[in-house]
Amino acid sequence: MVQMGKRYKCEECGTEALCTKVGEGQPICCEKEMEVLEPKALPSSD
């Protein structure tokens, strides 16, 4: 299932997609399923 607000990336060509609606299935690019990108860690403000 596609999750709203998640970013997906194609490992083949580097295309990134942002999901704006929840839905069934998985985003596909270059005939492969796209990987979910994990959030980047923000630098601390110590």
Secondary structure as the mmCIF struct_conf table of DSSP 4:
data_model
#
loop_
_struct_conf.conf_type_id
_struct_conf.id
_struct_conf.beg_label_comp_id
_struct_conf.beg_label_asym_id
_struct_conf.beg_label_seq_id
_struct_conf.end_label_comp_id
_struct_conf.end_label_asym_id
_struct_conf.end_label_seq_id
STRN STRN1 VAL A 2 VAL A 2
TURN_TY1_P TURN_TY1_P1 MET A 4 GLY A 5
STRN STRN2 ARG A 7 LYS A 9
TURN_TY1_P TURN_TY1_P2 GLU A 11 CYS A 13
STRN STRN3 GLU A 16 LEU A 18
BEND BEND1 LYS A 21 LYS A 21
STRN STRN4 GLY A 23 GLY A 23
BEND BEND2 GLU A 24 GLY A 25
STRN STRN5 ILE A 28 CYS A 29
TURN_TY1_P TURN_TY1_P3 CYS A 30 GLU A 31
STRN STRN6 LYS A 32 GLU A 33
HELX_LH_PP_P HELX_LH_PP_P1 MET A 34 MET A 34
STRN STRN7 GLU A 35 VAL A 36
HELX_LH_PP_P HELX_LH_PP_P2 LEU A 37 SER A 44
#
